[in-house]
């Protein structure tokens, strides 16, 4: 049985070996890479990514990243391709074939069929002298010195290198397309990620009450309004113009400072020029303001017009935090 210290040393060594393998990829890039990026940018078809074994798993991840960043892509398992799935490839599709050795039997059967169909071929390969490399129109060199596996057998460094190369290709395409956060939101409408990219302040404010009092309202009226709406704050508004905010914290501080509330009104205890956010801003921007100012609610407005409140709980509920 390995000790805790020995296990941690094994883990650190594995990470260091894989990190070095990825680091070396930067020096293995050449004009093949940039030419391929341009080819895909102007491709009026899809990118088919294929592989076998662990490389097939990496291929699926690369396809997912391509599709989410604006490059239409399909995964095709190399073994299934020669048993019918080859039919998914259309005339102008570009094929990226991932293989460490570049010499597996399935690859040797598949490549001639792809060439026969006239499809352009990219070899993401760990051996530049392999069958795949020799047949490819572009080569992405993902060779590594050795696997992190102590026996140099289990695909570890090699699959990490493939994954990193796929990310480098996807990000290069993304930036060349000037793919924006709005574009990203279009492909990620679900979950917290999507909400961070499209959910507006107005969407959340519409769910809440709009507690407000005039500046001459009594402290009792202020307390009743805050309590009734359970947002922990009330806006001070005169003739439709936002004048300030009163929070339950302001009420407590006022009670500590004054022995009586007689004669006091909203204008005496409000915070003038309060923090507020435009209703058309993204909700995630409201979260940043809350965090920066260590507050739990923020006014929503358009210019000087009061539109409502957003509370920290609203953001928690939507999973934005």
ABEGO torsion letter per residue (X at the ends): XBBAAAAAAAAAAAAAAAAAAAAAAAAABBAAAAAAAAAAAABABBBBBBEBEAAAAAAAAAAAAAAAAGBBBBBBBAAAAAAGAAAABBAABBBBBBBAAGABAAAAAAAAAAAAAGBBBBBBBABAABAAAAABABBBBABBABBABAAGABBAAAAAAAAAAAAAAAAAAAAAAGBBAAAAAAABABEAAAAAAABBAAAAAAABBBBBBBAABBAAAAAAAAAAAGAGBBBBBBGGBBAEBBBAAAAAAAAAABABABGBBAAAABBBGBBBBBAABBAAAAAAAAAAAGBABBBBBBEABBAEBBBAAAAAAAGAX
